[in-house]
Amino acid sequence: MTERHPGTMRFLFTTTPGFSHTVPLVPLAHAARLAGHEVLFAAGGPALTAATEAGLNAVDVAPGQDITAPYVRLATTAIGNELSVEFVMKQVFGAFGEIGDMMLPGLVQAARDWRADVVLYPPMLPVGLLAARAAGSLAVAHGIGLRHPVFPLLTDVVPPVVAEAGVTELPRHPDVELSLGPESLEKVNPTAPEGALPYDVLTVRPASYNGGGLVPAWALKATDRPRVLVTLGSVPAHNDNQVDLLREVVLGAEEQGAEVVVTSGGSDLRAKLGGFSEHVRLMDTFLPLSAVLPSCSAIVHHGGMSTMFSALAVGVPQVVIPTSKGDALTNAQVAEERGAGVVVDPAECSAATAGEAIRKALQEPGYRAASEDVAAELAAMPDPLDVVGQLARLARAHRA
């Protein structure tokens, strides 16, 4: 293998199959490339497409396996209003643990064969930590929004593929955590780790990258009507199971005299939702949120972390309808307590309740003011290029 320039580091990114768990990592990957380092995504499923469409090299670490199956199953089983948070979190841990088991052998091989200096992984994929230890790399937990503890490893023994690399004890924590959460949000974040931690925490400015796509000309400017963007995320199964709720939200937004833009994760909403007025745009192609949000007056969403941060980055007030337990509830609570959003209980969501929440977001100036304050706070956070430099220095010290 050709020797590298002494200053060049190899940054290996891994993530779950979820699109929304991949795009928050892309800005740092681009920053690493701009700084002259080598970058590789080691993942599977839709994450591979998200990485390659962002112009990044990627390797499939679970070829021939249906790595998205646990994720899709989770999206269809963790949305019932009657489900307890404890039950849902058990399902979440199990699903991501299953995904990690499928990825681990290929991930360890990729990290070792490529001689990664840094392995970065989202908190819900702790097998990234195992791969980092197997490769002797700096282990970096890369947040995707608000801070919360890294998911536990669902094993008490070192997996054989990791033990074969000389690892004798299960690692318990990363070397570094990258936090995207601004201070004012983390103050009201109930899941933020408390007390002294045995590793460094670096903050980095999140970039509202949502993937690329063709942007219709109308999305570039506001209209006479307030524009309200409505999305329930990028998982088609989730949209398919929430058609009735989505219809109520659109009707409520129409009643406020808004132009309504509805996006989905590839679902055929036009056939399922029925007809609306000429002021409702049902998008049947992918529409990057960052392209249309600057022209919006409000957004209604499901509580997804990437969606929430995309709205905050441009100071757009939000209405959050947390259609699943877990971090959607946390995101909704934080947005509301910060004054940047209104929360609607999905069990009580009707055209009337959704419309009233949208009215508040559009007409009560405090929501816009709080959102713009957070946008300014985000803009002042450390640049990804600066953070890449810090990680490179830490990686060199780790290798020494």
C-alpha positions in Angstrom: 0.0 0.0 0.0 1.3 3.4 -1.0 2.6 5.4 2.0 0.7 8.5 2.9 1.9 12.0 3.4 2.8 12.4 7.1 0.1 14.9 7.7 -2.7 13.0 6.1 -5.2 11.2 8.3 -7.8 8.6 7.3 -11.3 9.4 8.6 -13.6 6.4 8.5 -17.3 7.2 9.0 -19.9 4.6 9.8 -23.6 5.0 10.4 -26.9 3.2 10.4 -28.8 2.5 7.2 -31.0 5.6 8.0 -30.7 8.5 5.6 -31.3 11.0 8.5 -28.5 9.3 10.5 -26.1 9.7 7.6 -26.5 13.3 6.4 -25.4 14.9 9.8 -22.0 13.3 9.3 -21.5 14.5 5.8 -20.4 18.1 6.6 -17.5 16.9 8.7 -16.5 14.4 6.0 -16.4 17.2 3.5 -14.3 19.3 5.9 -11.9 16.5 6.3 -11.5 16.2 2.5 -11.0 19.9 2.2 -8.3 19.7 4.9 -6.4 17.2 2.7 -7.4 14.0 4.6 -8.8 10.8 3.2 -12.4 9.9 3.9 -14.4 6.7 3.6 -17.9 5.8 4.6 -18.3 2.2 5.8 -22.0 1.4 6.0 -24.9 -0.3 4.3 -28.3 0.2 2.7 -29.5 3.8 2.0 -26.5 5.2 3.9 -24.3 4.1 1.0 -26.4 6.0 -1.5 -26.5 9.1 0.8 -22.7 9.0 1.1 -21.9 8.5 -2.6 -24.5 11.0 -3.7 -22.6 13.5 -1.5 -19.5 12.7 -3.5 -17.9 10.5 -0.9 -16.3 7.1 -1.3 -18.1 4.3 0.5 -17.8 0.6 1.1 -20.6 -1.9 1.8 -19.8 -3.6 5.1 -22.9 -5.9 5.0 -23.2 -7.1 1.4 -26.0 -9.5 0.7 -27.8 -8.7 4.0 -31.1 -6.9 4.4 -29.6 -4.3 6.8 -32.6 -2.1 6.6 -35.1 -4.7 7.8 -34.7 -3.9 11.6 -35.0 -0.2 10.8 -38.2 -0.6 8.8 -39.7 -2.9 11.4 -38.9 -0.4 14.1 -40.6 2.4 12.0 -43.8 0.3 11.9 -43.9 -0.9 15.5 -42.8 2.1 17.5 -45.4 4.6 16.6 -48.5 3.5 18.6 -49.8 6.1 21.0 -50.6 3.3 23.5 -46.9 2.1 23.6 -44.8 3.0 26.7 -41.5 4.8 26.3 -39.8 1.8 28.0 -41.2 -0.7 25.5 -40.3 1.5 22.5 -36.7 2.1 23.8 -36.3 -1.7 24.2 -37.4 -2.1 20.6 -34.9 0.7 19.5 -32.0 -0.9 21.3 -32.8 -4.3 19.8 -33.2 -3.0 16.3 -29.9 -1.0 16.3 -28.2 -3.9 18.1 -29.3 -6.2 15.2 -28.0 -3.8 12.6 -24.7 -3.5 14.5 -24.3 -7.3 14.6 -24.7 -7.5 10.8 -22.3 -4.6 10.2 -19.5 -5.5 12.7 -17.4 -8.1 10.8 -17.3 -6.0 7.6 -16.8 -2.8 9.6 -13.8 -4.2 11.6 -12.3 -5.5 8.4 -12.7 -2.1 6.6 -11.2 -0.2 9.5 -8.2 -2.5 9.7 -7.6 -3.0 6.0 -7.8 0.7 5.3 -5.8 1.5 8.4 -8.2 4.2 9.7 -6.8 6.8 12.0 -10.2 8.0 13.1 -13.5 6.1 13.3 -16.6 8.2 13.7 -20.0 6.7 14.5 -23.4 8.0 15.7 -24.4 7.3 19.3 -26.9 4.6 18.2 -24.3 2.5 16.6 -21.8 1.5 19.3 -20.2 -1.2 17.2 -18.3 1.7 15.7 -16.4 1.9 19.0 -15.5 -1.8 18.7 -14.2 -1.3 15.2 -12.1 1.6 16.3 -10.5 -0.4 19.1 -9.9 -3.3 16.7 -8.1 -1.0 14.3 -6.3 1.0 17.0 -8.1 4.2 15.8 -9.3 7.2 17.6 -12.9 6.5 18.5 -15.3 9.5 18.0 -19.0 9.5 18.8 -20.4 11.9 16.3 -23.7 13.4 17.5 -26.6 13.9 15.1 -28.4 16.6 17.1 -29.1 16.9 20.8 -26.7 15.0 23.1 -27.8 11.8 24.7 -25.8 8.8 26.1 -24.2 6.4 23.6 -26.4 3.3 23.1 -25.1 0.3 25.1 -23.4 -2.7 23.6 -25.8 -5.6 23.9 -23.1 -8.1 24.9 -21.0 -8.9 27.9 -18.1 -10.5 25.9 -15.7 -9.2 23.3 -17.1 -10.4 19.9 -14.7 -12.9 18.2 -14.0 -10.7 15.2 -12.8 -8.0 17.7 -11.0 -10.4 20.0 -9.0 -11.7 16.9 -7.6 -8.1 16.6 -6.2 -8.3 20.1 -9.0 -6.5 22.0 -9.4 -8.3 25.4 -11.9 -6.1 27.2 -15.1 -4.4 26.0 -14.6 -0.7 25.6 -17.0 1.5 27.6 -16.7 4.9 26.0 -15.2 6.8 23.0 -12.1 8.9 23.1 -14.0 12.0 21.9 -17.6 13.1 21.5 -18.7 15.6 18.9 -21.7 17.6 20.0 -23.9 19.5 17.6 -26.2 20.9 20.4 -26.0 24.6 21.2 -25.8 25.6 24.8 -29.3 27.0 25.1 -30.8 23.7 23.9 -28.6 21.5 26.0 -29.6 23.4 29.1 -33.1 22.1 28.7 -32.2 18.7 27.2 -33.2 16.0 29.6 -31.0 13.4 28.0 -27.8 15.3 28.1 -25.1 13.4 30.0 -24.4 14.9 33.4 -21.2 15.3 35.4 -17.6 14.7 34.5 -17.0 12.4 31.5 -13.8 10.3 30.9 -13.4 11.7 27.4 -13.2 15.0 25.5 -16.4 16.7 24.2 -15.9 19.0 21.2 -18.7 21.2 19.9 -19.1 21.6 16.1 -21.5 23.7 14.1 -24.1 21.6 12.5 -24.7 22.2 8.8 -28.2 21.9 7.4 -27.2 19.3 4.8 -30.2 17.1 3.7 -28.8 15.6 0.6 -29.0 17.0 -2.9 -31.9 17.2 -5.3 -33.5 19.2 -8.0 -35.1 22.3 -6.5 -38.2 23.7 -8.2 -38.0 27.4 -9.0 -40.9 28.3 -6.8 -39.1 27.1 -3.7 -36.5 29.8 -4.0 -38.7 32.7 -2.9 -41.6 33.3 -0.5 -45.1 33.9 -1.7 -47.9 36.3 -0.5 -49.2 33.4 1.6 -47.1 32.1 4.5 -45.4 28.9 3.4 -45.7 25.9 5.7 -43.5 22.8 5.1 -45.0 19.5 6.3 -42.9 16.3 6.7 -43.1 13.1 8.7 -39.5 12.1 7.8 -37.7 10.1 5.2 -38.9 6.6 6.1 -41.7 5.5 3.6 -43.3 3.1 6.1 -43.6 5.8 8.6 -45.4 8.1 6.1 -47.7 5.2 5.0 -48.8 4.6 8.5 -49.6 8.2 9.3 -51.8 9.2 6.3 -54.8 10.2 8.4 -52.6 12.4 10.7 -50.9 14.0 7.7 -54.3 14.8 6.1 -55.4 16.6 9.3 -52.2 18.6 9.4 -52.6 19.7 5.8 -56.3 20.7 6.4 -55.3 22.7 9.5 -52.5 24.5 7.6 -55.0 25.3 4.8 -57.4 26.8 7.3 -54.6 29.3 8.3 -54.4 30.5 4.7 -51.0 28.9 4.2 -49.3 27.6 1.1 -48.6 24.0 2.2 -45.7 22.0 0.9 -45.8 18.3 1.8 -42.7 16.0 1.4 -42.4 12.3 2.2 -39.8 9.5 2.1 -40.9 8.3 -1.3 -44.6 7.5 -0.5 -47.2 8.1 -3.1 -49.1 10.7 -1.1 -51.2 12.1 -3.9 -53.2 8.9 -4.2 -53.5 8.4 -0.4 -54.3 11.9 0.8 -56.9 12.8 -1.8 -57.4 16.3 -3.2 -56.7 19.6 -1.6 -56.9 23.2 -2.8 -54.4 24.7 -5.3 -52.4 26.0 -2.4 -51.2 22.5 -1.4 -48.1 21.1 -3.1 -47.7 17.3 -2.7 -44.1 16.6 -3.6 -43.6 13.2 -5.4 -39.8 13.8 -5.7 -37.1 14.3 -3.1 -36.9 17.9 -1.9 -34.0 18.8 0.3 -35.3 20.7 3.4 -32.4 23.1 3.3 -33.5 24.3 -0.1 -37.1 25.2 0.7 -36.9 26.1 4.5 -35.4 29.6 4.0 -38.6 30.6 2.1 -40.9 29.0 4.8 -42.7 30.7 7.6 -43.1 27.5 9.7 -42.5 23.7 9.5 -44.6 20.9 10.9 -42.7 17.7 11.5 -42.5 14.4 13.4 -39.7 15.3 15.8 -36.8 14.0 13.8 -33.4 15.4 14.9 -32.2 16.3 11.4 -35.4 18.1 10.6 -35.4 20.0 13.8 -31.9 21.2 13.4 -32.5 22.1 9.8 -35.3 24.4 10.9 -33.3 25.9 13.7 -30.4 26.6 11.4 -32.5 29.1 9.4 -34.6 30.4 12.3 -37.9 28.8 11.2 -40.5 28.2 13.9 -41.7 24.6 14.2 -44.7 22.6 15.1 -43.7 19.2 16.4 -46.0 16.2 16.4 -43.8 13.4 18.0 -45.2 10.4 16.2 -42.8 8.0 17.9 -41.5 7.6 21.4 -37.8 8.1 22.2 -35.8 11.1 20.9 -38.9 12.6 19.1 -40.4 13.3 22.5 -37.1 14.8 23.7 -36.8 17.0 20.6 -40.4 18.2 21.0 -39.9 19.0 24.6 -36.6 20.9 24.0 -38.1 22.9 21.1 -41.1 23.9 23.2 -39.1 24.8 26.3 -36.7 26.9 24.2 -39.7 28.8 22.8 -38.9 27.8 19.2 -41.8 25.5 18.7 -45.3 24.3 19.5 -46.0 20.6 20.4 -49.1 18.7 19.4 -49.9 15.3 20.9 -50.4 12.9 17.9 -53.3 11.2 19.7 -55.1 14.6 19.8 -54.1 15.9 16.4 -57.0 17.1 14.3 -57.3 19.8 11.7 -58.4 22.1 14.6 -55.5 21.4 16.9 -52.9 21.3 14.2 -54.3 24.6 12.8 -54.2 26.3 16.1 -50.5 25.2 16.6 -49.6 26.4 13.2 -51.4 29.7 13.9 -49.2 30.2 17.0 -46.0 29.5 15.1 -47.0 31.9 12.3 -48.5 34.7 14.2 -47.0 34.9 17.7 -43.6 36.6 17.2 -41.9 34.9 20.2 -41.5 31.7 18.2 -39.7 33.3 15.3 -37.5 35.4 17.7 -36.5 32.3 19.7 -35.8 30.4 16.5 -33.6 33.2 15.1 -31.7 33.4 18.4 -30.9 29.7 18.1 -29.9 30.1 14.5 -27.4 32.8 15.6 -26.1 30.5 18.3 -25.6 27.7 15.9 -23.7 30.0 13.4 -21.3 30.9 16.2 -20.3 27.3 17.0 -16.8 26.0 15.9 -16.4 25.4 12.2 -16.1 21.8 11.0 -12.7 22.6 9.5 -11.4 23.7 12.9 -12.8 20.5 14.5 -11.2 18.3 11.9 -7.8 19.9 12.8 -8.4 19.1 16.4 -9.3 15.5 15.6 -6.2 15.1 13.4 -4.0 16.2 16.3 -5.7 13.9 18.7 -5.4 11.0 16.2 -1.7 11.6 15.9 -1.2 11.6 19.6 -3.4 8.4 19.9 -1.1 6.6 17.4 2.1 7.8 19.1 
